[in-house]
Amino acid sequence: MIPNHDLILLSLLHASFISCVLLLVTFVVLICLLLAFCIMLLLIAFLDIYDALLFFSWYVADVKSNIELAFVVTLFSFMRFFVHMSLASKPIWEGITVKVRVKMQQLRGQPELH
């Protein structure tokens, strides 16, 4: 029989327990490092996408202001055209309203008032 057989088995059990605990601690540390790496990678990707979209939103705002300016310039040019057209057609509308007024007075049977 081996002397101190039970002490040798006890020390072997103790060493395997300590190595198991150290292995679990190492595994947990590696998992935490992996999670931190993934979180930082996603955060960096999110910030890059945010910066890219921010640049794109500046571009969209610039294009939007240019379109608005073009709309206003076009509106002013058409307004000048419409003002000239309405001033030119004013005698026509006055003639039409005079004719309608005469017709209404004739239908009512009242004498014409000028």
Residue frames as a rotation matrix with the C-alpha (Angstrom) as fourth column:
MET 1
0.577 0.817 0.000 0.00
0.817 -0.577 0.000 0.00
0.000 0.000 -1.000 0.00
ILE 2
-0.155 -0.578 0.801 1.09
0.502 -0.744 -0.440 3.53
0.851 0.333 0.406 -0.72
PRO 3
-0.398 -0.006 -0.918 1.76
0.892 -0.235 -0.385 5.52
-0.213 -0.972 0.099 2.41
ASN 4
-0.519 0.293 -0.803 -0.39
0.069 -0.922 -0.381 8.67
-0.852 -0.253 0.458 2.80
HIS 5
-0.760 0.293 0.580 -2.59
0.650 0.308 0.695 7.61
0.025 0.905 -0.425 -0.05
ASP 6
0.286 0.950 -0.121 -5.51
0.956 -0.291 -0.025 9.65
-0.059 -0.109 -0.992 1.20
LEU 7
0.218 -0.283 -0.934 -3.39
0.236 -0.913 0.332 12.80
-0.947 -0.293 -0.132 1.47
ILE 8
-0.842 -0.536 0.058 -2.22
0.146 -0.122 0.982 12.43
-0.519 0.835 0.181 -2.12
LEU 9
-0.425 0.773 0.471 -5.81
0.870 0.206 0.448 12.03
0.249 0.601 -0.760 -3.34
LEU 10
0.467 0.590 -0.658 -6.90
0.771 -0.637 -0.024 15.01
-0.433 -0.496 -0.753 -1.25
SER 11
-0.209 -0.616 -0.759 -4.13
0.022 -0.779 0.626 17.21
-0.978 0.114 0.176 -2.71
LEU 12
-0.910 -0.062 0.411 -5.03
0.394 0.182 0.901 16.04
-0.131 0.981 -0.141 -6.23
LEU 13
0.033 0.993 0.110 -8.69
0.990 -0.048 0.135 16.90
0.139 0.104 -0.985 -5.61
HIS 14
0.396 0.049 -0.917 -7.71
0.475 -0.865 0.159 20.27
-0.786 -0.499 -0.365 -4.18
ALA 15
-0.624 -0.712 -0.321 -5.48
0.035 -0.436 0.899 21.06
-0.781 0.550 0.298 -7.18
SER 16
-0.726 0.419 0.545 -8.17
0.668 0.238 0.706 20.07
0.166 0.876 -0.452 -9.66
PHE 17
0.353 0.866 -0.354 -10.68
0.918 -0.394 -0.049 22.26
-0.182 -0.308 -0.934 -7.84
ILE 18
0.115 -0.407 -0.906 -8.31
0.164 -0.892 0.421 25.24
-0.980 -0.197 -0.036 -7.92
SER 19
-0.881 -0.466 0.084 -7.52
0.139 -0.083 0.987 24.70
-0.453 0.881 0.138 -11.61
CYS 20
-0.315 0.858 0.407 -11.26
0.933 0.200 0.300 24.45
0.176 0.474 -0.863 -12.38
VAL 21
0.511 0.479 -0.714 -11.92
0.654 -0.756 -0.039 27.72
-0.558 -0.447 -0.699 -10.54
LEU 22
-0.280 -0.709 -0.647 -9.04
-0.032 -0.667 0.745 29.41
-0.959 0.229 0.164 -12.38
LEU 23
-0.869 0.020 0.495 -10.30
0.480 0.282 0.831 28.05
-0.123 0.959 -0.255 -15.69
LEU 24
0.134 0.988 0.072 -13.82
0.990 -0.136 0.026 29.41
0.035 0.068 -0.997 -14.98
VAL 25
0.384 -0.067 -0.921 -12.43
0.327 -0.923 0.203 32.81
-0.864 -0.379 -0.332 -13.97
THR 26
-0.700 -0.693 -0.172 -10.34
0.023 -0.263 0.965 32.91
-0.714 0.671 0.200 -17.15
PHE 27
-0.605 0.559 0.567 -13.37
0.790 0.336 0.513 31.91
0.096 0.758 -0.645 -19.22
VAL 28
0.451 0.804 -0.387 -15.54
0.846 -0.523 -0.103 34.63
-0.285 -0.281 -0.916 -17.60
VAL 29
0.032 -0.526 -0.850 -12.82
0.060 -0.848 0.527 37.25
-0.998 -0.067 0.004 -18.17
LEU 30
-0.894 -0.381 0.238 -12.50
0.223 0.082 0.971 36.24
-0.390 0.921 0.011 -21.82
ILE 31
-0.184 0.917 0.355 -16.29
0.973 0.120 0.196 36.39
0.137 0.382 -0.914 -22.28
CYS 32
0.523 0.342 -0.781 -16.37
0.549 -0.835 0.002 39.87
-0.652 -0.430 -0.625 -20.68
LEU 33
-0.417 -0.743 -0.524 -13.56
-0.057 -0.554 0.831 41.04
-0.907 0.376 0.188 -22.97
LEU 34
-0.823 0.168 0.543 -15.38
0.566 0.335 0.753 39.62
-0.055 0.927 -0.371 -25.99
LEU 35
0.240 0.970 -0.037 -18.62
0.970 -0.241 -0.041 41.37
-0.049 -0.026 -0.998 -25.00
ALA 36
0.319 -0.195 -0.928 -16.78
0.235 -0.932 0.276 44.64
-0.918 -0.306 -0.251 -24.40
PHE 37
-0.773 -0.634 -0.010 -15.11
0.097 -0.135 0.986 44.32
-0.626 0.762 0.166 -27.80
CYS 38
-0.518 0.652 0.554 -18.46
0.842 0.274 0.465 43.66
0.151 0.707 -0.691 -29.52
ILE 39
0.482 0.716 -0.505 -20.14
0.796 -0.598 -0.088 46.56
-0.365 -0.359 -0.859 -27.73
MET 40
-0.012 -0.573 -0.819 -17.32
0.008 -0.819 0.573 48.94
-1.000 0.000 0.015 -28.63
LEU 41
-0.879 -0.290 0.380 -17.34
0.340 0.179 0.923 47.71
-0.336 0.940 -0.059 -32.23
LEU 42
-0.090 0.934 0.347 -21.09
0.982 0.025 0.189 48.31
0.168 0.357 -0.919 -32.50
LEU 43
0.513 0.244 -0.823 -20.72
0.535 -0.841 0.084 51.72
-0.671 -0.484 -0.562 -30.84
ILE 44
-0.477 -0.753 -0.453 -17.98
-0.010 -0.510 0.860 52.76
-0.879 0.415 0.236 -33.25
ALA 45
-0.786 0.256 0.563 -20.06
0.618 0.286 0.732 51.54
0.026 0.923 -0.383 -36.20
PHE 46
0.282 0.947 -0.152 -23.10
0.956 -0.291 -0.041 53.44
-0.083 -0.134 -0.987 -34.88
LEU 47
0.280 -0.244 -0.928 -21.08
0.229 -0.922 0.312 56.64
-0.932 -0.300 -0.202 -34.48
ASP 48
-0.807 -0.591 0.000 -19.66
0.108 -0.147 0.983 56.30
-0.581 0.793 0.182 -37.98
ILE 49
-0.459 0.731 0.505 -23.12
0.862 0.230 0.452 55.74
0.214 0.643 -0.735 -39.44
TYR 50
0.460 0.625 -0.631 -24.43
0.775 -0.629 -0.058 58.70
-0.433 -0.462 -0.774 -37.41
ASP 51
-0.189 -0.617 -0.764 -21.66
0.023 -0.781 0.624 60.95
-0.982 0.101 0.162 -38.76
ALA 52
-0.922 -0.128 0.365 -22.33
0.344 0.160 0.925 59.77
-0.176 0.979 -0.104 -42.30
LEU 53
-0.067 0.977 0.204 -26.06
0.976 0.022 0.216 60.40
0.206 0.214 -0.955 -41.93
LEU 54
0.332 0.113 -0.937 -25.35
0.522 -0.849 0.083 63.77
-0.786 -0.517 -0.341 -40.35
PHE 55
-0.697 -0.616 -0.367 -23.30
-0.032 -0.484 0.874 64.71
-0.716 0.622 0.318 -43.41
PHE 56
-0.761 0.487 0.428 -26.10
0.616 0.338 0.712 63.39
0.202 0.806 -0.557 -45.62
SER 57
0.245 0.892 -0.380 -28.68
0.949 -0.300 -0.093 65.40
-0.197 -0.338 -0.920 -43.65
TRP 58
-0.115 -0.347 -0.931 -26.61
0.114 -0.935 0.335 68.55
-0.987 -0.067 0.147 -44.20
TYR 59
-0.968 -0.241 0.073 -26.61
0.077 -0.006 0.997 67.74
-0.240 0.971 0.024 -47.90
VAL 60
-0.356 0.916 0.185 -30.39
0.905 0.288 0.314 67.15
0.234 0.279 -0.931 -47.86
ALA 61
0.294 0.443 -0.847 -30.94
0.674 -0.725 -0.146 70.46
-0.678 -0.528 -0.512 -46.01
ASP 62
-0.544 -0.569 -0.617 -28.78
-0.078 -0.698 0.712 72.24
-0.836 0.435 0.335 -48.59
VAL 63
-0.927 0.254 0.275 -30.72
0.344 0.285 0.895 70.68
0.149 0.924 -0.352 -51.47
LYS 64
-0.044 0.969 -0.245 -34.01
0.998 0.029 -0.062 71.48
-0.053 -0.247 -0.968 -49.74
SER 65
0.102 0.042 -0.994 -33.07
0.311 -0.950 -0.008 75.16
-0.945 -0.308 -0.110 -49.36
ASN 66
-0.860 -0.440 -0.258 -31.99
-0.119 -0.318 0.940 75.28
-0.496 0.840 0.222 -53.02
ILE 67
-0.662 0.696 0.279 -35.31
0.696 0.432 0.573 73.80
0.279 0.573 -0.770 -54.14
GLU 68
0.200 0.739 -0.644 -37.20
0.877 -0.428 -0.219 76.27
-0.438 -0.520 -0.733 -51.96
LEU 69
-0.291 -0.394 -0.872 -35.23
-0.010 -0.910 0.414 79.16
-0.957 0.129 0.261 -53.46
ALA 70
-0.992 -0.056 0.110 -35.95
0.103 0.115 0.988 77.91
-0.068 0.992 -0.109 -56.98
PHE 71
-0.264 0.964 0.009 -39.65
0.958 0.261 0.118 77.65
0.111 0.040 -0.993 -56.13
VAL 72
0.215 0.327 -0.920 -39.73
0.559 -0.814 -0.159 81.24
-0.801 -0.480 -0.358 -54.81
VAL 73
-0.649 -0.508 -0.567 -37.87
-0.180 -0.622 0.762 82.62
-0.740 0.596 0.312 -57.85
THR 74
-0.884 0.383 0.269 -40.23
0.424 0.411 0.807 80.75
0.198 0.827 -0.525 -60.19
LEU 75
0.004 0.931 -0.364 -43.24
0.982 -0.072 -0.172 82.01
-0.186 -0.357 -0.915 -58.23
PHE 76
-0.028 -0.069 -0.997 -42.05
0.191 -0.980 0.062 85.61
-0.981 -0.189 0.041 -58.49
SER 77
-0.921 -0.322 -0.221 -41.45
-0.153 -0.223 0.963 85.29
-0.360 0.920 0.156 -62.22
PHE 78
-0.615 0.768 0.176 -44.93
0.714 0.449 0.538 83.82
0.334 0.456 -0.825 -62.71
MET 79
0.058 0.646 -0.761 -46.45
0.810 -0.476 -0.343 86.51
-0.584 -0.597 -0.550 -60.49
ARG 80
-0.532 -0.299 -0.792 -45.03
-0.160 -0.883 0.441 89.20
-0.831 0.362 0.422 -62.77
PHE 81
-0.982 0.186 0.012 -46.54
0.065 0.282 0.957 87.37
0.175 0.941 -0.289 -65.75
PHE 82
-0.323 0.921 -0.220 -49.92
0.934 0.347 0.080 87.00
0.150 -0.179 -0.972 -64.00
VAL 83
-0.117 0.254 -0.960 -49.99
0.451 -0.848 -0.280 90.68
-0.885 -0.466 -0.015 -62.98
HIS 84
-0.803 -0.210 -0.558 -49.35
-0.362 -0.571 0.736 91.77
-0.473 0.793 0.382 -66.57
MET 85
-0.856 0.517 -0.002 -51.98
0.350 0.583 0.733 89.32
0.381 0.626 -0.680 -67.80
SER 86
-0.155 0.848 -0.507 -54.59
0.961 0.010 -0.277 90.52
-0.230 -0.530 -0.816 -65.29
LEU 87
-0.293 0.014 -0.956 -53.91
0.070 -0.997 -0.036 94.16
-0.953 -0.078 0.291 -66.12
ALA 88
-0.944 -0.078 -0.322 -54.28
-0.309 -0.138 0.941 93.40
-0.118 0.987 0.106 -69.82
SER 89
-0.676 0.721 -0.151 -57.53
0.506 0.604 0.616 91.48
0.535 0.340 -0.773 -69.32
LYS 90
-0.740 0.386 -0.551 -59.10
0.406 -0.396 -0.824 94.08
-0.536 -0.833 0.136 -67.00
PRO 91
-0.635 0.560 -0.532 -61.10
-0.711 -0.693 0.119 95.85
-0.302 0.454 0.838 -69.77
ILE 92
-0.633 0.411 -0.656 -62.44
-0.235 0.706 0.668 92.50
0.738 0.577 -0.350 -70.93
TRP 93
-0.640 0.381 -0.667 -63.72
0.738 0.545 -0.398 91.67
0.212 -0.747 -0.630 -67.44
GLU 94
-0.745 0.394 -0.538 -65.19
-0.011 -0.814 -0.580 95.14
-0.667 -0.426 0.611 -67.03
GLY 95
-0.645 0.512 -0.568 -67.03
-0.736 -0.213 0.643 94.72
0.209 0.832 0.514 -70.33
ILE 96
-0.591 0.420 -0.688 -68.38
0.244 0.907 0.344 91.35
0.769 0.035 -0.639 -69.19
THR 97
-0.689 0.332 -0.644 -69.55
0.683 -0.001 -0.731 92.74
-0.243 -0.943 -0.226 -65.84
VAL 98
-0.740 0.451 -0.500 -71.26
-0.461 -0.880 -0.111 95.70
-0.490 0.148 0.859 -67.56
LYS 99
-0.588 0.522 -0.618 -73.08
-0.513 0.350 0.784 93.31
0.626 0.778 0.062 -69.89
VAL 100
-0.588 0.360 -0.724 -74.16
0.617 0.778 -0.113 91.13
0.523 -0.514 -0.680 -66.94
ARG 101
-0.778 0.292 -0.556 -75.36
0.313 -0.587 -0.747 94.21
-0.544 -0.755 0.365 -65.03
VAL 102
-0.682 0.535 -0.499 -77.41
-0.725 -0.581 0.370 95.39
-0.092 0.614 0.784 -68.03
LYS 103
-0.558 0.469 -0.685 -78.93
-0.082 0.789 0.608 91.92
0.826 0.396 -0.402 -68.42
MET 104
-0.672 0.289 -0.682 -79.88
0.735 0.375 -0.565 91.79
0.093 -0.881 -0.464 -64.72
GLN 105
-0.756 0.403 -0.516 -81.47
-0.120 -0.860 -0.495 95.23
-0.644 -0.312 0.699 -64.88
GLN 106
-0.619 0.549 -0.562 -83.40
-0.709 -0.083 0.700 94.24
0.338 0.832 0.441 -68.00
LEU 107
-0.570 0.403 -0.716 -84.64
0.335 0.910 0.246 91.10
0.751 -0.100 -0.653 -66.28
ARG 108
-0.655 0.309 -0.690 -85.78
0.687 -0.138 -0.714 93.07
-0.316 -0.941 -0.122 -63.27
GLY 109
0.198 0.759 0.620 -87.42
0.921 -0.360 0.147 95.67
0.335 0.542 -0.771 -65.47
GLN 110
0.468 -0.108 -0.877 -85.57
0.505 -0.782 0.365 98.57
-0.726 -0.613 -0.312 -63.95
PRO 111
0.983 -0.162 0.089 -84.22
-0.024 -0.587 -0.809 101.45
0.184 0.793 -0.581 -66.00
GLU 112
0.320 -0.943 -0.089 -80.51
0.823 0.323 -0.467 101.61
0.469 0.077 0.880 -66.64
LEU 113
0.975 -0.139 -0.174 -78.46
-0.007 -0.800 0.599 103.75
-0.222 -0.583 -0.781 -64.31
HIS 114
0.485 -0.859 0.165 -75.07
0.565 0.164 -0.808 104.94
0.667 0.485 0.565 -65.48
